Amino acid sequence: MTAEGPLPGPPVEVVLARHTVRRAVYVGPVLVVLFGLLRGWDGAIGATLGLAVVVVNFLLAGGILTVAAKISLAMYHAAALFGFFLRLALLVATMLVIVSLVAIDRPAFGITAVVAYMVLLAWEALAVARGREKELEWIQ
């Protein structure tokens, strides 16, 4: 928000989440093929599910922060801190439920989720730090 009113365009949190998810198109196939070669079809399916869980987690983060920012700055800060822990717990719970309901390759599922999360987060942080996110230029 500025003195003149809300900033133009979609909320920055949603833009960042979309960029991160868009990069999953590059990271995902690498992990799926890698685990497919190493562990067969079960590994490829497990890697695909692990990537899907991470993508949903990033989209959920963007949504939570967008809603919190509309309420107040204090709520935004609380959502950023507690939302991280909530999403982390939800991520773990979702993975445990999937593993208990579906017979998948657990190592491929877990390793893909961790690697994809860290790679996508680091990639987005570097892109923003280097100014490659042209959609975010109106923020400055």
HUVENWO-V762394 format. One line per field, one symbol per residue. psi: psi as a letter, one per 30 degrees, with the letter a starting at -180 (. if undefined). A space follows every 50 residues. Layout:
BEGIN
psi->???
END
This chain:
BEGIN
psi->klffalklllkeeeeeeeeeeefffeeeeeeeeefeeegaeeeeeeeeee eeeeeeeeeeeeeeeeeeffdleeeeeeeeefeeeeeeeeeeeeeeeeef fkjljeeeeeeeeeeeeeeeeeeeeeeeefgfiffgffe.
END
